[in-house]
Amino acid sequence: MSVLRVPEGTQAIFRVNPVAKLAAALLLAGVLMLTIDWVSALVALGCEAVLFFWAGLSARMFLLRTLPVWLAAPTAGLTTLLYGQAAGQVYWAFGLVHVTQGSTDLAVATTLRILAIGLPSVVLFVTVDPTDLADGLAQVVRLPSRFVLGGLAGLRLVGLFIEDWRALELARRARGIGDGGAIRRLAGQAFALLVLSIRRGSKLATAMEARGFGAPVRRTWARPSRFGGREYALVGIGLLVALLAVVVSVATGNWNFVLA
């Protein structure tokens, strides 16, 4: 799994414990998931846009890493606009498609909420090293070491999927079975990758078990994971942004509790 590397000390965000980044992202996402309104999402997104300047990512890197979010947000908004709950004035209707005032407001809110939740999550986790995250989950959150080490081992194998995909594609072409239809070729290659992943996972599990990673004993860690001032500051910033979004939304009368 590729992680953005920078020289030690250049950006404070890179030295923050990954547990704090996870907590801040979950806190902000949890609050924004309680409501569907454009005000709270816009306020959160505005605050996040200011904080992104201190994330240590170049403009090109930021756009590349967050590209899926930029594509998913308007797609979800368009779907909501066309097929969302009809309410208020009808602007355009055709068959199952109803573009109304209610669906338009909901589409805008949905788009902004996806951006407000997705962008900070990507920016925070692009600066996370998987080993540091595992250390934090085991030492700070106190999760079971067997679960943490298994997750870390699996996460380390994610980066191999692309290499395996390319190798399978070349191998299938060399055998003359990769020149069929695009859908058929994709399905066959995906199944081959699934089989290869299961075999590799089984071998990895056996190797880790043989080396004592699953032993029911208290495990020590080579690198201590600390949770201090920087971490509390990041969680506090996430809480402050979430509270500001709620206060402004309630004050303007736009708060729309999804469970109400």
C-alpha positions as MATLAB code, in Angstrom:
seq = 'MSVLRVPEGTQAIFRVNPVAKLAAALLLAGVLMLTIDWVSALVALGCEAVLFFWAGLSARMFLLRTLPVWLAAPTAGLTTLLYGQAAGQVYWAFGLVHVTQGSTDLAVATTLRILAIGLPSVVLFVTVDPTDLADGLAQVVRLPSRFVLGGLAGLRLVGLFIEDWRALELARRARGIGDGGAIRRLAGQAFALLVLSIRRGSKLATAMEARGFGAPVRRTWARPSRFGGREYALVGIGLLVALLAVVVSVATGNWNFVLA';
ca = [
       0.000    0.000    0.000;
       1.632    3.210   -1.110;
       1.975    5.969    1.454;
       3.128    9.484    0.771;
       6.590   10.003    2.248;
       8.028   13.322    3.351;
      11.161   14.221    5.297;
      10.731   13.916    9.035;
       9.638   17.170   10.629;
       8.420   18.971    7.503;
       4.698   18.635    8.284;
       3.229   18.089   11.729;
       0.311   16.061   10.342;
       2.693   13.263    9.302;
       3.854   12.819   12.889;
       0.363   12.607   14.393;
      -0.653    9.190   15.692;
      -2.890    7.451   13.116;
      -5.424    6.696   15.846;
      -6.049   10.427   16.221;
      -6.547   10.768   12.473;
      -9.016    7.887   12.550;
     -10.855    9.408   15.506;
     -11.072   12.855   13.889;
     -12.361   11.423   10.596;
     -14.952    9.224   12.328;
     -16.073   12.059   14.577;
     -16.659   14.434   11.696;
     -18.327   11.769    9.560;
     -20.549   10.655   12.435;
     -21.908   14.156   13.017;
     -22.492   14.869    9.319;
     -24.290   11.547    8.911;
     -26.919   12.703   11.428;
     -28.338   15.282    9.053;
     -28.943   15.852    5.360;
     -28.709   19.573    4.773;
     -26.433   21.715    2.658;
     -25.575   24.232    5.396;
     -23.800   21.864    7.792;
     -21.943   20.173    4.929;
     -20.921   23.509    3.412;
     -19.667   24.873    6.742;
     -17.643   21.710    7.389;
     -16.279   21.726    3.848;
     -15.242   25.385    4.154;
     -13.351   24.741    7.395;
     -11.702   21.664    5.893;
     -10.595   23.613    2.807;
      -8.616   25.944    5.057;
      -7.049   23.052    6.972;
      -6.016   21.249    3.771;
      -3.260   23.846    3.263;
      -1.476   22.404    6.317;
      -1.877   18.777    5.249;
       1.477   18.687    3.442;
       0.036   17.556    0.090;
       0.786   19.298   -3.179;
      -2.149   20.381   -5.341;
      -1.442   17.601   -7.833;
      -1.175   14.944   -5.143;
      -4.342   16.212   -3.473;
      -6.329   16.015   -6.715;
      -5.009   12.568   -7.618;
      -5.700   11.034   -4.226;
      -9.148   12.597   -3.857;
     -10.249   12.027   -7.464;
     -12.630    9.151   -6.566;
     -14.417   11.430   -4.106;
     -14.745   14.209   -6.686;
     -16.267   11.689   -9.107;
     -18.552    9.979   -6.593;
     -20.063   13.156   -5.121;
     -21.642   14.616   -8.303;
     -22.686   11.138   -9.453;
     -24.605   10.566   -6.231;
     -26.005   14.074   -6.445;
     -27.243   13.539   -9.999;
     -28.910   10.257   -9.046;
     -30.624   11.949   -6.113;
     -31.711   14.834   -8.340;
     -33.386   12.524  -10.846;
     -34.798    9.846   -8.547;
     -34.950   11.511   -5.125;
     -38.114   12.038   -3.152;
     -40.409   14.414   -5.005;
     -41.452   17.456   -2.993;
     -42.392   21.045   -3.702;
     -42.391   22.612   -7.126;
     -41.911   20.265  -10.085;
     -39.288   21.502  -12.544;
     -39.232   18.556  -14.938;
     -40.773   15.084  -15.054;
     -40.454   12.149  -17.403;
     -41.453    8.620  -16.438;
     -39.720    7.703  -13.186;
     -37.631   10.878  -13.279;
     -38.971   13.788  -11.226;
     -36.835   16.895  -10.761;
     -38.463   18.907   -8.000;
     -37.468   21.497   -5.466;
     -37.140   18.806   -2.813;
     -34.958   16.520   -4.934;
     -32.782   19.488   -5.956;
     -32.163   20.514   -2.349;
     -31.465   16.896   -1.417;
     -29.051   16.478   -4.347;
     -27.049   19.562   -3.332;
     -26.935   18.403    0.290;
     -25.873   14.890   -0.712;
     -23.073   16.148   -2.953;
     -21.694   18.505   -0.325;
     -21.970   15.894    2.429;
     -19.997   13.309    0.449;
     -17.275   15.886   -0.193;
     -17.233   17.005    3.457;
     -16.881   13.411    4.680;
     -14.705   11.923    1.944;
     -12.076   14.618    1.368;
     -10.737   14.873    4.953;
     -10.788   11.087    5.303;
      -8.611   10.658    2.218;
      -6.257   13.506    3.196;
      -5.797   12.136    6.706;
      -5.263    8.516    5.719;
      -2.902    9.245    2.840;
      -0.408   10.313    5.508;
      -0.797    7.085    7.493;
       1.745    4.283    7.504;
       0.033    0.880    7.970;
       2.569   -0.236   10.592;
       2.063    2.951   12.613;
      -1.684    2.421   12.432;
      -1.333   -1.146   13.695;
       0.900    0.025   16.547;
      -1.659    2.631   17.516;
      -4.633    0.271   17.381;
      -2.823   -2.270   19.548;
      -1.198    0.064   22.082;
      -3.617    3.005   22.262;
      -7.010    1.459   21.448;
      -5.970   -1.878   23.001;
      -7.382   -4.046   20.240;
      -6.357   -7.740   20.256;
      -2.899   -8.170   18.790;
      -3.977  -11.132   16.675;
      -6.653   -9.042   14.982;
      -4.301   -6.086   14.473;
      -1.439   -8.137   13.044;
      -3.768  -10.052   10.748;
      -5.229   -6.808    9.451;
      -1.762   -5.333    8.943;
      -0.610   -8.388    7.009;
      -3.681   -8.229    4.779;
      -3.240   -4.499    4.236;
       0.336   -5.030    3.161;
      -0.864   -7.377    0.432;
      -3.259   -4.839   -1.099;
      -0.432   -3.233   -3.051;
       0.301   -6.575   -4.710;
      -3.118   -6.720   -6.389;
      -2.050   -4.400   -9.203;
       1.116   -6.381   -9.857;
      -0.829   -9.649   -9.788;
      -3.407   -8.228  -12.190;
      -0.726   -7.213  -14.672;
       1.036  -10.562  -14.364;
      -2.219  -12.452  -14.953;
      -3.003  -10.315  -17.974;
       0.398  -11.029  -19.539;
       0.168  -14.730  -18.714;
      -3.295  -15.089  -20.223;
      -2.202  -13.292  -23.390;
       0.853  -15.546  -23.684;
      -1.444  -18.574  -23.495;
      -3.812  -17.148  -26.086;
      -6.827  -16.881  -23.753;
      -6.822  -13.143  -23.212;
      -8.085  -12.014  -26.609;
     -11.810  -12.627  -26.105;
     -14.544  -10.130  -25.273;
     -13.780   -7.444  -22.732;
     -16.447   -8.552  -20.251;
     -15.525  -12.224  -20.526;
     -11.829  -11.431  -20.173;
     -12.454   -9.230  -17.138;
     -14.597  -11.859  -15.413;
     -12.072  -14.651  -16.022;
      -9.133  -12.562  -14.884;
     -10.988  -11.362  -11.784;
     -11.767  -14.968  -10.821;
      -8.112  -15.924  -11.316;
      -7.056  -13.029   -9.094;
      -9.534  -14.163   -6.437;
      -8.106  -17.694   -6.458;
      -4.548  -16.345   -6.293;
      -5.466  -14.062   -3.380;
      -7.061  -16.917   -1.417;
      -3.990  -19.107   -1.906;
      -1.632  -16.331   -0.879;
      -3.764  -15.494    2.158;
      -3.774  -19.142    3.259;
       0.001  -19.360    2.964;
       0.430  -16.111    4.862;
      -1.885  -17.270    7.652;
       0.019  -20.549    7.977;
       3.378  -18.758    8.049;
       2.215  -16.263   10.675;
       0.756  -19.030   12.821;
       4.019  -20.984   12.580;
       5.933  -17.926   13.755;
       3.761  -17.489   16.831;
       1.716  -14.467   15.779;
      -1.443  -16.166   17.009;
      -0.086  -17.233   20.395;
      -2.371  -16.308   23.335;
       0.338  -14.394   25.202;
       0.975  -10.749   25.957;
       2.807   -9.268   22.977;
       5.488   -6.602   23.085;
       5.904   -3.944   20.393;
       9.155   -2.737   18.867;
       7.961    0.848   18.441;
       5.947    2.635   21.137;
       2.809    4.408   19.989;
       2.179    7.652   21.892;
      -0.970    9.719   22.118;
      -0.142   13.256   23.231;
      -0.728   16.930   22.588;
      -0.683   16.791   18.782;
      -3.196   13.986   18.783;
      -5.584   15.714   21.183;
      -5.284   18.900   19.110;
      -6.283   17.085   15.908;
      -9.265   15.406   17.572;
     -10.227   18.775   19.051;
     -10.108   20.406   15.616;
     -12.356   17.686   14.231;
     -14.792   18.166   17.130;
     -14.739   21.956   16.694;
     -15.519   21.720   12.964;
     -18.342   19.263   13.638;
     -19.863   21.442   16.380;
     -19.579   24.579   14.241;
     -21.396   22.844   11.398;
     -24.188   21.746   13.761;
     -24.558   25.159   15.396;
     -24.765   27.042   12.087;
     -27.193   24.499   10.633;
     -29.494   24.650   13.677;
     -29.271   28.445   13.875;
     -30.312   28.848   10.239;
     -33.137   26.332   10.583;
     -31.686   23.881    8.063;
     -30.910   21.023   10.446;
     -32.605   17.894    9.112;
     -32.128   14.979   11.472;
     -32.205   11.828    9.335;
     -33.704    9.638   12.094;
     -36.528   12.028   12.891;
];
